[in-house]
Amino acid sequence: MIAETLSLAGEKIKLRPFTLEDAPRVQDLVSNWNVASMVARIPHPYPDGGAEEWISGHRERRAAGEDWPFAIEVGDKLVGAVGLSRTESGPFEIGYWIGEPYWGKGIASEAARVLVEFAFDILGLDHLVSGHFKDNPASGRVLIKVGFLRSGEEKRFCLARGEEIDCITLKLTAEKVTR
Ligand SMILES: CC(C)(COP(=O)(O)OP(=O)(O)OC[C@H]1O[C@@H](n2cnc3c(N)ncnc32)[C@H](O)[C@@H]1OP(=O)(O)O)[C@@H](O)C(=O)NCCC(=O)NCCS
């Protein structure tokens, strides 16, 4: 049984569970077209109370073994989110967003590496999947650097854009992780 309060440490980041106190900060960081338009499930405009509702569901989904969402902290400041979610077809998918003021500092790359190690070393998973919109090469780079390999292409609905967007899908097996 993995503790609900489990935190994970990288070199310059910490991953910890969200609390409701994080809601205003999350609300602020995701109410940004440049973030919402690059992920599948963040609406834009972001509704009032959206972050609180999202965080409120974490405990139950974590307890059910469906989701492992973590807040990314740098120097005690919440800068983004990274997590694993079970897909309908079975494998866990890694997803993340970083608040725009913090882009380009290696934060997503480090968060992805820490979460991938958690997935394989602690959860004992044998593979992970992920995907990024074709017009989001920075996210592709984050995934490739940790060892993900391209597995195909598909269309994915983007809530913020309100349409299906071309998406590159990737897969990572435990032995391919770049540590
Ligand atoms: C994509 C995102 C997570 C990247 O976060 P970040 O903390 O800035 O990422 P990092 O700094 O760790 O690494 C970004 C990498 O992409 C590269 N990159 C940045 N812009 C790029 C571009 N236009 N084309 C190709 N590579 C690019 C960077 O050079 C870096 O690679 P490097 O370390 O080899 O130099 C962040 O921009 C974000 O949250 N965007 C909105 C939400 C999102 O896209 N989530 C992912 C959905 S799949």
The ligand as an SDF file (V2000), in Angstrom:
LIG
                    3D

 48 50  0  0  0  0  0  0  0  0999 V2000
    5.4530   21.3390  -22.7280 C   0  0  0  0  0  0  0  0  0  0  0  0
    5.8580   21.7690  -21.3270 C   0  0  0  0  0  0  0  0  0  0  0  0
    5.3430   20.7630  -20.3230 C   0  0  0  0  0  0  0  0  0  0  0  0
    7.3850   21.8470  -21.2510 C   0  0  0  0  0  0  0  0  0  0  0  0
    7.7350   22.2080  -19.9190 O   0  0  0  0  0  0  0  0  0  0  0  0
    9.1800   22.8090  -19.5790 P   0  0  0  0  0  0  0  0  0  0  0  0
    9.3650   22.7410  -18.1130 O   0  0  0  0  0  0  0  0  0  0  0  0
    9.3080   24.1140  -20.2340 O   0  0  0  0  0  0  0  0  0  0  0  0
   10.0890   21.7260  -20.3200 O   0  0  0  0  0  0  0  0  0  0  0  0
   11.6610   21.5080  -20.1530 P   0  0  0  0  0  0  0  0  0  0  0  0
   12.2860   22.8380  -19.9130 O   0  0  0  0  0  0  0  0  0  0  0  0
   11.8920   20.4350  -19.1640 O   0  0  0  0  0  0  0  0  0  0  0  0
   12.0620   20.8950  -21.5660 O   0  0  0  0  0  0  0  0  0  0  0  0
   11.5350   21.3780  -22.7560 C   0  0  0  0  0  0  0  0  0  0  0  0
   12.3390   20.7860  -23.8930 C   0  0  0  0  0  0  0  0  0  0  0  0
   11.6610   21.1190  -25.1130 O   0  0  0  0  0  0  0  0  0  0  0  0
   12.5430   21.8390  -25.9360 C   0  0  0  0  0  0  0  0  0  0  0  0
   11.7250   22.7490  -26.7030 N   0  0  0  0  0  0  0  0  0  0  0  0
   11.1400   23.8830  -26.2960 C   0  0  0  0  0  0  0  0  0  0  0  0
   10.4620   24.4380  -27.3290 N   0  0  0  0  0  0  0  0  0  0  0  0
   10.6120   23.5980  -28.3700 C   0  0  0  0  0  0  0  0  0  0  0  0
   10.1530   23.6120  -29.7160 C   0  0  0  0  0  0  0  0  0  0  0  0
    9.3730   24.5890  -30.1730 N   0  0  0  0  0  0  0  0  0  0  0  0
   10.5120   22.5860  -30.5170 N   0  0  0  0  0  0  0  0  0  0  0  0
   11.2880   21.5740  -30.0680 C   0  0  0  0  0  0  0  0  0  0  0  0
   11.7510   21.4940  -28.7900 N   0  0  0  0  0  0  0  0  0  0  0  0
   11.4110   22.5140  -27.9730 C   0  0  0  0  0  0  0  0  0  0  0  0
   13.5010   22.5100  -25.0010 C   0  0  0  0  0  0  0  0  0  0  0  0
   14.6890   22.9070  -25.6660 O   0  0  0  0  0  0  0  0  0  0  0  0
   13.7230   21.3950  -23.9890 C   0  0  0  0  0  0  0  0  0  0  0  0
   14.5540   20.3940  -24.5180 O   0  0  0  0  0  0  0  0  0  0  0  0
   16.1370   20.3180  -24.0980 P   0  0  0  0  0  0  0  0  0  0  0  0
   16.1650   20.0820  -22.6130 O   0  0  0  0  0  0  0  0  0  0  0  0
   16.6630   19.1710  -24.8870 O   0  0  0  0  0  0  0  0  0  0  0  0
   16.7350   21.6440  -24.4570 O   0  0  0  0  0  0  0  0  0  0  0  0
    5.2760   23.1890  -20.9810 C   0  0  0  0  0  0  0  0  0  0  0  0
    5.5940   24.0660  -22.0240 O   0  0  0  0  0  0  0  0  0  0  0  0
    3.7770   23.1730  -20.7800 C   0  0  0  0  0  0  0  0  0  0  0  0
    3.2970   22.9060  -19.6930 O   0  0  0  0  0  0  0  0  0  0  0  0
    3.0210   23.4620  -21.8570 N   0  0  0  0  0  0  0  0  0  0  0  0
    1.5640   23.5150  -21.7730 C   0  0  0  0  0  0  0  0  0  0  0  0
    0.9330   22.2140  -21.3410 C   0  0  0  0  0  0  0  0  0  0  0  0
    1.5020   20.9980  -22.0720 C   0  0  0  0  0  0  0  0  0  0  0  0
    1.9250   21.1090  -23.2100 O   0  0  0  0  0  0  0  0  0  0  0  0
    1.4930   19.8400  -21.4200 N   0  0  0  0  0  0  0  0  0  0  0  0
    1.9220   18.6020  -22.0540 C   0  0  0  0  0  0  0  0  0  0  0  0
    0.8100   18.0160  -22.8190 C   0  0  0  0  0  0  0  0  0  0  0  0
    1.2980   16.5750  -23.7530 S   0  0  0  0  0  0  0  0  0  0  0  0
  1  2  1  0
  2  3  1  0
  2  4  1  0
  2 36  1  0
  4  5  1  0
  5  6  1  0
  6  7  2  0
  6  8  1  0
  6  9  1  0
  9 10  1  0
 10 11  2  0
 10 12  1  0
 10 13  1  0
 13 14  1  0
 14 15  1  0
 15 16  1  0
 15 30  1  0
 16 17  1  0
 17 18  1  0
 17 28  1  0
 18 19  1  0
 18 27  1  0
 19 20  2  0
 20 21  1  0
 21 22  1  0
 21 27  2  0
 22 23  1  0
 22 24  2  0
 24 25  1  0
 25 26  2  0
 26 27  1  0
 28 29  1  0
 28 30  1  0
 30 31  1  0
 31 32  1  0
 32 33  2  0
 32 34  1  0
 32 35  1  0
 36 37  1  0
 36 38  1  0
 38 39  2  0
 38 40  1  0
 40 41  1  0
 41 42  1  0
 42 43  1  0
 43 44  2  0
 43 45  1  0
 45 46  1  0
 46 47  1  0
 47 48  1  0
M  END
$$$$
